[in-house]
Amino acid sequence: MKPFDYYSLTSVDQAVALLTKYQDKAALLAGGSDLLGLMKDGISGPDMKPPTHLLDVRRIRGSGAITEQASGLRIGAAVTLTDLATSPVIAGNYSLLADAARQVAVPQIRNVATLGGNLCQRPRCWYFRNKLFSDCLRKGGSACYAQEPESENQNHSVVGNTPCAMVCPSDLALALVALDARAEIAGPKGRRTVTLEKFHMSADVNFKRETVLAPNELLVAVEIPAAARGRKGVYFKVRERQAFDFAQVSVALSVALSGSQVKDARVVFGGVAPFPLRSAQAESLLKGKQIGQQNVSALRAVAAEACTVALKGAKPLSKNGYKLRMASGALEQSLIMLA
């Protein structure tokens, strides 16, 4: 690992000033579970050069706090995944988020990994991560190796997979989109908010960055509206191993029920696109449907129809067509789990 300057920050203003001064030569450090590995491999920054300035944000006031407010729940960007998974407030009122946090990696990683780090992690595409593929499109080159017929593209996207076929690796992003959360972002012009649904960008907009964060901006906190409090939700993740694996396909499902009838639904798919894929069409199909163990056959048909409209226009690569069937099964299982 190449040498770097280390800064222990105590305010957001400090972070913004240093990010503005050093731009792509600086990187934010919290848990470091993704950043340090990228630095060792020399692919951490958008310019594919290791940062020379590390800005530790863990001591910024409020960055590690979970706060209930009249408007909803505010979660600092440095809150660990273990805190998200074990918080009584989150488990009681926003259980979908706790459910997603519990399914990230293993306890050792959840103890250090943070909300902000999980949302802003770089792609897990092995062509991006491997030094041998130096002309990978996302590294500034001209080739997306996953597009080749003989490539190992079984874990890549089936929707929005041009020009780059990466998938969004964040579990928490799906849950937060399903909860209608917003991201608070700080920069030299002050603070702004964006919905989590718009926080991650599609590959055809910018294939060097995965989020709307500019080089001199940082994620400060995430806010979940009070309207999401108490909604029933489930996060269902399909992976090769039950620990330490990213999703092949995942579903975040949040519903408001009247008895067993769906009054409102938010459906977000993961593992299928470069961003959390929310489907308004699938949500419309679920409204008015009855959720119950006695309706398993009906739920199977609804899930299949919902996935058909949600993944309409999908263009699977040579080895990942299975994701279309898996997404339908994941949504079906999520509906059964809510019963």
C-alpha positions as CSV (number, residue, x, y, z in Angstrom):
1,M,0.0,0.0,0.0
2,K,1.3,3.4,-0.9
3,P,1.8,6.1,1.8
4,F,-1.0,8.6,2.6
5,D,-1.7,11.5,4.9
6,Y,-4.3,10.7,7.6
7,Y,-6.8,13.3,9.0
8,S,-9.1,12.7,12.0
9,L,-12.0,15.0,11.4
10,T,-14.5,16.5,13.9
11,S,-16.9,18.4,11.6
12,V,-18.6,18.1,8.2
13,D,-17.1,21.5,7.2
14,Q,-13.6,20.1,7.7
15,A,-14.4,17.1,5.4
16,V,-15.9,19.3,2.7
17,A,-12.9,21.7,2.8
18,L,-10.4,18.8,2.4
19,L,-12.4,17.1,-0.3
20,T,-12.6,20.4,-2.2
21,K,-8.9,20.9,-1.8
22,Y,-7.7,17.4,-2.8
23,Q,-10.7,16.2,-4.9
24,D,-10.0,12.7,-6.3
25,K,-6.8,12.4,-4.3
26,A,-8.8,12.2,-1.1
27,A,-11.0,9.4,0.2
28,L,-13.4,9.1,3.2
29,L,-12.6,6.5,5.8
30,A,-15.0,5.0,8.3
31,G,-15.0,1.2,8.6
32,G,-12.6,0.8,5.7
33,S,-13.9,-2.7,4.9
34,D,-14.1,-1.8,1.2
35,L,-11.6,1.1,0.9
36,L,-8.6,-0.5,2.3
37,G,-8.9,-3.5,-0.1
38,L,-9.3,-1.2,-3.0
39,M,-6.2,0.8,-1.9
40,K,-4.1,-2.4,-1.8
41,D,-5.2,-3.2,-5.3
42,G,-4.6,0.4,-6.5
43,I,-8.1,1.0,-7.8
44,S,-9.8,3.1,-5.2
45,G,-10.4,6.5,-6.8
46,P,-12.3,7.4,-10.0
47,D,-9.0,8.0,-11.6
48,M,-7.9,4.5,-10.5
49,K,-5.1,5.9,-8.3
50,P,-4.8,5.2,-4.6
51,P,-5.8,8.3,-2.5
52,T,-3.0,10.3,-0.9
53,H,-5.2,11.7,1.8
54,L,-7.5,9.7,4.1
55,L,-10.2,11.6,5.9
56,D,-11.5,9.7,8.9
57,V,-15.1,10.8,9.5
58,R,-16.0,8.6,12.5
59,R,-15.5,11.4,15.0
60,I,-17.8,13.9,13.3
61,R,-20.5,14.9,15.7
62,G,-23.7,12.9,15.0
63,S,-22.2,10.7,12.4
64,G,-22.7,7.6,14.5
65,A,-26.1,8.5,15.9
66,I,-29.6,7.0,15.3
67,T,-32.1,9.7,16.2
68,E,-35.9,9.6,16.3
69,Q,-37.6,12.8,15.2
70,A,-41.1,13.9,14.6
71,S,-40.4,13.7,10.8
72,G,-39.1,10.2,11.1
73,L,-35.7,8.6,11.7
74,R,-32.3,10.1,11.1
75,I,-29.3,7.8,10.8
76,G,-25.7,9.1,10.6
77,A,-23.5,7.9,7.8
78,A,-21.0,6.4,10.2
79,V,-23.5,4.2,12.0
80,T,-22.3,0.6,11.8
81,L,-24.3,-2.2,10.3
82,T,-24.3,-4.0,13.7
83,D,-26.0,-0.9,15.2
84,L,-28.6,-1.0,12.4
85,A,-29.2,-4.7,12.9
86,T,-29.6,-4.4,16.7
87,S,-31.2,-1.0,17.3
88,P,-34.6,-1.5,19.1
89,V,-35.9,1.6,17.3
90,I,-35.1,0.2,13.9
91,A,-36.2,-3.3,14.7
92,G,-39.5,-2.0,16.1
93,N,-40.5,0.6,13.5
94,Y,-38.3,0.0,10.4
95,S,-37.7,-3.7,10.6
96,L,-37.0,-4.0,6.8
97,L,-33.7,-2.0,7.3
98,A,-32.6,-4.2,10.3
99,D,-33.5,-7.3,8.2
100,A,-31.2,-6.1,5.4
101,A,-28.4,-5.1,7.7
102,R,-28.3,-8.6,9.3
103,Q,-27.8,-10.2,5.9
104,V,-24.6,-8.2,5.0
105,A,-21.4,-10.3,5.2
106,V,-20.4,-11.6,8.6
107,P,-20.4,-10.2,12.2
108,Q,-16.8,-9.1,12.0
109,I,-17.5,-7.0,9.0
110,R,-20.8,-5.7,10.3
111,N,-19.0,-4.5,13.4
112,V,-16.9,-2.0,11.4
113,A,-18.8,-1.4,8.1
114,T,-21.0,1.6,8.0
115,L,-24.2,2.8,6.5
116,G,-22.3,5.3,4.3
117,G,-19.7,2.8,3.3
118,N,-22.3,0.2,2.3
119,L,-24.2,2.7,0.1
120,C,-21.1,4.1,-1.5
121,Q,-19.0,0.9,-2.1
122,R,-17.4,0.4,-5.5
123,P,-18.6,-2.3,-7.8
124,R,-17.8,-6.0,-7.0
125,C,-17.4,-6.9,-10.7
126,W,-14.3,-9.1,-10.8
127,Y,-13.1,-7.5,-14.1
128,F,-13.2,-4.1,-12.3
129,R,-11.4,-5.5,-9.2
130,N,-8.7,-7.4,-11.1
131,K,-5.6,-5.6,-12.1
132,L,-5.2,-7.8,-15.2
133,F,-8.2,-6.0,-16.8
134,S,-6.7,-2.5,-16.9
135,D,-8.8,-1.3,-19.8
136,C,-12.1,-2.1,-18.0
137,L,-14.6,0.6,-19.0
138,R,-15.2,1.7,-15.4
139,K,-11.5,2.2,-15.0
140,G,-11.4,4.6,-17.9
141,G,-10.8,2.0,-20.6
142,S,-12.9,1.0,-23.5
143,A,-14.0,-2.6,-22.7
144,C,-16.8,-4.1,-20.6
145,Y,-15.4,-7.6,-20.4
146,A,-18.7,-8.9,-19.0
147,Q,-20.3,-8.3,-22.4
148,E,-18.2,-11.0,-24.1
149,P,-20.1,-14.3,-24.8
150,E,-17.4,-16.4,-23.0
151,S,-17.0,-14.1,-20.0
152,E,-17.8,-14.9,-16.4
153,N,-20.9,-12.7,-16.3
154,Q,-23.2,-14.9,-14.2
155,N,-23.4,-12.3,-11.4
156,H,-23.8,-9.2,-13.7
157,S,-26.9,-7.2,-14.5
158,V,-29.7,-8.1,-16.8
159,V,-31.3,-4.6,-16.8
160,G,-29.4,-1.4,-17.8
161,N,-26.3,-3.4,-18.5
162,T,-24.9,-1.2,-21.2
163,P,-22.3,0.1,-21.5
164,C,-21.3,-1.4,-18.2
165,A,-22.8,-4.5,-16.7
166,M,-22.0,-4.1,-13.0
167,V,-24.7,-4.5,-10.3
168,C,-25.2,-2.3,-7.3
169,P,-23.7,-4.3,-4.4
170,S,-25.5,-2.5,-1.5
171,D,-28.1,-4.4,0.5
172,L,-29.0,-1.4,2.5
173,A,-29.8,0.7,-0.6
174,L,-32.7,-1.6,-1.5
175,A,-34.2,-1.4,2.0
176,L,-33.9,2.4,2.1
177,V,-35.5,2.8,-1.3
178,A,-38.4,0.6,-0.2
179,L,-38.7,2.8,2.9
180,D,-38.7,6.0,0.7
181,A,-35.6,7.3,2.5
182,R,-33.6,10.4,1.5
183,A,-29.9,11.1,1.6
184,E,-28.5,14.2,3.1
185,I,-25.4,15.4,1.2
186,A,-22.9,18.1,2.2
187,G,-20.7,20.0,-0.2
188,P,-19.1,23.4,-0.7
189,K,-22.5,25.0,-1.6
190,G,-24.2,23.7,1.5
191,R,-26.4,20.7,2.0
192,R,-28.9,19.1,-0.3
193,T,-31.1,16.0,-0.2
194,V,-31.9,13.4,-2.8
195,T,-34.1,10.4,-2.6
196,L,-32.3,7.1,-2.2
197,E,-34.0,6.0,-5.4
198,K,-32.0,8.7,-7.2
199,F,-28.8,8.3,-5.2
200,H,-27.3,5.6,-7.4
201,M,-26.8,6.4,-11.1
202,S,-27.3,4.2,-14.2
203,A,-24.3,3.1,-16.1
204,D,-25.2,5.1,-19.2
205,V,-25.2,8.3,-17.2
206,N,-21.7,7.9,-15.6
207,F,-19.7,4.8,-15.6
208,K,-16.8,6.2,-13.5
209,R,-19.0,6.9,-10.5
210,E,-21.8,4.9,-9.0
211,T,-23.6,7.7,-7.0
212,V,-24.6,11.3,-7.4
213,L,-21.9,12.4,-5.0
214,A,-19.4,14.9,-6.5
215,P,-15.7,14.5,-5.6
216,N,-16.1,17.3,-3.0
217,E,-19.3,16.0,-1.4
218,L,-20.0,13.5,1.3
219,L,-23.0,11.6,2.5
220,V,-23.9,13.0,6.0
221,A,-27.0,11.0,7.0
222,V,-30.1,9.1,5.8
223,E,-33.6,10.1,6.8
224,I,-36.5,7.7,6.8
225,P,-39.9,9.5,6.8
226,A,-42.4,8.8,9.6
227,A,-44.8,7.5,7.1
228,A,-42.7,4.4,6.8
229,R,-42.9,3.7,10.5
230,G,-44.6,0.4,11.2
231,R,-45.0,-0.8,7.6
232,K,-44.5,-4.5,7.2
233,G,-41.4,-5.4,5.2
234,V,-39.0,-8.2,4.3
235,Y,-35.6,-8.4,2.7
236,F,-35.0,-11.6,0.8
237,K,-31.5,-12.3,-0.5
238,V,-30.4,-15.2,-2.7
239,R,-26.7,-16.0,-2.6
240,E,-24.3,-18.9,-3.2
241,R,-23.3,-19.1,0.4
242,Q,-25.3,-18.0,3.4
243,A,-22.5,-15.8,4.7
244,F,-20.1,-13.4,3.1
245,D,-21.7,-13.3,-0.3
246,F,-23.2,-10.5,-2.3
247,A,-26.7,-11.1,-3.7
248,Q,-27.3,-12.9,-6.9
249,V,-30.8,-11.5,-6.7
250,S,-32.5,-9.8,-3.8
251,V,-35.9,-8.2,-3.1
252,A,-36.8,-5.4,-0.6
253,L,-40.6,-5.4,-0.1
254,S,-42.5,-2.9,2.0
255,V,-46.2,-2.9,2.3
256,A,-49.1,-1.2,4.1
257,L,-51.8,-3.7,4.9
258,S,-55.5,-3.6,5.8
259,G,-56.0,-6.9,7.4
260,S,-54.3,-9.2,4.8
261,Q,-55.0,-6.9,1.8
262,V,-52.2,-4.8,0.3
263,K,-53.1,-1.1,0.4
264,D,-49.7,0.2,-0.8
265,A,-46.5,-1.5,-1.8
266,R,-42.9,-0.6,-2.7
267,V,-40.9,-3.3,-4.5
268,V,-37.1,-3.0,-5.1
269,F,-35.0,-5.6,-6.8
270,G,-31.2,-6.0,-6.3
271,G,-28.6,-8.0,-8.2
272,V,-30.2,-7.3,-11.5
273,A,-29.1,-3.7,-12.4
274,P,-26.4,-1.1,-11.7
275,F,-28.8,0.6,-9.3
276,P,-31.6,-0.6,-7.0
277,L,-34.4,-1.3,-9.4
278,R,-37.8,-0.1,-8.1
279,S,-40.8,-1.1,-10.1
280,A,-44.0,1.0,-10.0
281,Q,-45.7,-1.5,-12.3
282,A,-45.0,-4.4,-9.9
283,E,-46.3,-2.3,-7.0
284,S,-49.5,-1.6,-8.9
285,L,-50.1,-5.3,-9.4
286,L,-49.7,-6.0,-5.7
287,K,-52.2,-3.4,-4.6
288,G,-55.5,-5.0,-3.6
289,K,-54.1,-8.5,-3.4
290,Q,-54.6,-10.7,-0.4
291,I,-51.4,-11.9,1.4
292,G,-51.8,-15.2,3.3
293,Q,-50.4,-18.6,3.6
294,Q,-53.6,-20.0,2.2
295,N,-53.0,-18.1,-1.1
296,V,-49.6,-19.5,-2.0
297,S,-50.7,-20.5,-5.5
298,A,-52.2,-17.1,-6.1
299,L,-49.1,-15.3,-4.8
300,R,-46.9,-17.4,-7.1
301,A,-48.9,-16.2,-10.1
302,V,-48.9,-12.6,-8.9
303,A,-45.1,-12.7,-8.3
304,A,-44.5,-14.1,-11.8
305,E,-46.6,-11.3,-13.3
306,A,-45.0,-8.6,-11.2
307,C,-41.5,-9.7,-12.2
308,T,-42.5,-9.8,-15.9
309,V,-43.5,-6.2,-15.8
310,A,-40.6,-5.2,-13.5
311,L,-38.0,-6.8,-15.7
312,K,-39.6,-5.9,-19.1
313,G,-36.9,-5.1,-21.6
314,A,-34.2,-7.1,-19.7
315,K,-31.3,-8.2,-21.8
316,P,-29.5,-11.1,-20.0
317,L,-25.9,-11.8,-20.9
318,S,-24.6,-15.1,-21.9
319,K,-24.6,-16.7,-18.4
320,N,-27.1,-14.8,-16.3
321,G,-30.5,-15.4,-17.7
322,Y,-31.3,-17.5,-14.6
323,K,-31.8,-14.2,-12.7
324,L,-35.1,-13.6,-14.3
325,R,-36.6,-16.8,-12.9
326,M,-34.7,-16.2,-9.6
327,A,-36.2,-12.7,-9.2
328,S,-39.7,-14.2,-9.6
329,G,-39.0,-16.8,-6.9
330,A,-37.5,-14.2,-4.6
331,L,-40.5,-12.0,-4.8
332,E,-42.8,-15.0,-4.3
333,Q,-40.9,-16.0,-1.2
334,S,-41.0,-12.4,0.1
335,L,-44.8,-12.3,-0.2
336,I,-45.1,-15.6,1.6
337,M,-42.8,-14.4,4.4
338,L,-45.0,-11.3,4.9
339,A,-48.1,-13.5,5.4
